[in-house]
């Protein structure tokens, strides 16, 4: 007998109650379960944004060339960042990945770079950035004569760095933002990122007697990783992070820019 108030319909010889008489495909439940499992896994996935102050990064490499005849291995540095955050969050490193990395720097126009023999060094470094999926942002440097001396001026890069980092953190919804810089001008950027409830890491590497990291920036950051102290305790990590140069260091001008 049919239930009161419900139309009893027959479909392919089977009694079906209700309006929707077409059954879902056989594999529907399996697909639904797989999708839900994937969604649950993504809840534990952490997205990291890395922003590199090119001027500060160049200072680190310059000091490493003088002291160790080495430079930073970008891939190893990114692996260190991902694995350290994964360990802190108690998740597998495969669920903690750098989803975007950006590099900001001033550089000479092509003719000036050619005259100063900088094109090869710049192109070689850009190849490294491209191989590691780093997006580079450049503004032209200017040379100004002051008191008979030529001074190189880099304008607007720090502001661009801060605006881009804040905008991308807002739209991309990073779980972590790692800033590789020591500039006090980025203190307010760190404060704004913390207001968005984004965990912010300041990564520095001081290789001189004078601390190049702004105390205001260091105090504002939620976490501060000083690689000189970390690598001193872990020499194996230092060997992993550095790439030994085979050729002698380039001219001082090439080191500067």
N, C-alpha and C positions, 0 to 999 in steps of 0.2 A: 504493500500500500504506500501511496505517496504521503509525505508529511504535509500537514495542513498549511495552507498559505504559500507553499513552494511548488513551483511547476516541475513535474518529473519529466525529464527529457532523456531520450535514448541516443547514444552515440556509439556507433560501431558495435551494437549489441550490448553495451554496458550502460546501466542506469546512471545518470549524472544529475545532481541537484544544483541549482543555481543558474546564473546567467551565462558564466564563462564555461562553455562545454568543451573547449579545446584544452587538453592537458598540456603542461609545460614539457619541453623536450626531456629525454631521459637523462642527458648529461647536465641539465640545468643545476641540480643540487651540487654536483661536483665542481662546476665552474664558480658557483656562488661561494662555496667553502674556500676555494683557492683564492678568490678575490678578497675575502674577509681575512684570511691568513696573511696575505700580502699587505693589507691595510694595517693590521696589527704590527707587522714587522716594521713598517714605515714609521710607526709611532716612536720607535726607538732610534730611528735614523737621525744623525746629527749632521747639519750642514755648516761648513766653515768657510768664511770669506777672509782672504789674506790681502793686505794692502801694504805695499812696500814703498817707503820713501827712498827714491833712487839715490839722492845725495848722501843720505846716511848709509845706505847699503854700500856705496862706492868707498866711503871712509873705512868701513869694516874691511873690505877687500884690499884696500890700499895698505892698511896696517898688517893684514895677513900676508901680503906679498913681502913686506919688509921683514917680518918676524919669522914666518914659516915657509916663505916662497910657495904659498898656496892661495887658493880662493875658495869661496863657498860653493859646494855642490848643491845646486838648486833642488834637484830631485830628493836628495838626502835630507835637506832642510824641511821640505814639505812632508816627507815620511815621518820625520821627528815630530812635527806639529800634530799630525793626525794620530800617531800612536800615543803621544803624551796625553792628548785630550781623551782618547778612547780609554786609556788606563784610568784617568781621573773619573770618568763617567761610568766605569765598570761595564763597558760594552765592547763588542768585537770591533777591531779596527776597520773591518769591511763596512760597518754601519756608521763610520765616522770619517767623512771624506771632505777634502777641499773642493768645493763646487765652483769657486771663482777665485782667481788671483790677479791682482792689478799692480802695475809698476809705474811710478811717476818720476819724471826726470826732465831737466832742462838739457838741451843739446845745441850744438852749433849748426848753422845752415851748412849745406853740403859743400859749398866752395871753401868755407872757413875750415870745416872738418878735414877736407882734402889737403889744404895748405898746412894744417897742423899735424898731418899724418894720423888722423884719428879714425878714418873710415873703417879700416880693417878691424880695429878693436870694437868699435860700435856694432858692426855687422856680426862679428863673432859672438858678442854677448846677446844680441837680439836672437840669434839662432838658438841659444840656450833657453831664452824666454819662450820662444815659439815651441820648442820641443817639450816644454813643461806646461803648455797651455796657459801661459801668463799673458794677459792683455796689457800692452804698454801704452802709456800716455806721455806725449812729449810736448814741450813748449820751447820755442827758440831762446837761446841765450843771447845776451847783448853785451858788447864790449864798450866800456865808457872810459874816456881818458880823464883821470883825476890827478892833479898835481904832477903831471908828467908821467904818470904810471897808468897802465891799462888794467882796468878792473872788470872782471866778468860778473854780470848781473843776471840773476835768475828771479824772474817776477811771476807771481801768480800760481806757481806749482803747488805750494802748501795749501792755498785756498782750494784749488781744484781737487787735491788729495782729500781734504776734509769733506767737501761737498759730495764728491763721488762716493766716498765711503758711507756717508750718512744716507744718501739716496738709495744706494744699492742695498744697504742693510734694511731699509724700510720696505722696499719692494720684494727683495729676495727672501726675507724672513730668516736670515742666518741665525743659527743657534749660538755660534761663536764668531767673533771678529778678532783676527790677529793683526796687530799693527806693528810693523817693523820700522821703527823710527825712534828718535830721541829728542825731537823738537818740541819745545814748550808750547808752540802755537797749536798743537793738537790736543791740548788739555781739555778744551771745551768740546771737541769731537768725542773724546772718551766719555765725558759727562753726558752728552746727548745719547750716545749708544747705551749707556747704563739706564737712562730714562726709558728707553725702548725695551728694557729688560733683556738686552742681549749681553751675554757674557763676553767680556773684553779682555784680551791678553795683550800685554805690551812685551814684545820680544826685542831684546837688545844684546849687543856683544861689545863690551868695553875692553879695548886692547891697549889703552894708553894709561899713563899715570893719572891723567885728569879724567874724571867721569864725564862722558859726553852726553849722558842722559839727563834731561831736565828733572830736578827733584819734584816740581809741581806735577809733571806728567806721570812720574813714577808713583806718586802718592795717590793720584786720581784713578789710576788703572786698577781694575779688580784683581788682576793677576799680573805679576811681573816675572818674566823668565830672563835671567841674566846668564847668557851662554858662557861667559868667561868663568863664572863660578860653577856652572853645571859641568862643563867640559874638564875643569880642573879635578872634579871628583870622579869623572868618568872619561879617562883618556881614550877608551875605545870609541866613544861617541865622537870625540874630536876627530879621530882618524876617519870615521865614517862621513862626517860633515864636510871635510876638506878635500879639495882636488889639488894634487901636487903639480906644479907647473914644470914643464920640461924645458921651456925656453927661458932665458933671463928676462927680468922685469923690463917693461917698455920704458920709454922716456918719461921724465917727470910730468910733462904736460899730458901724456896719455893716461897716467895714473890719476891726475886731477880730474879729468873729465872722461 
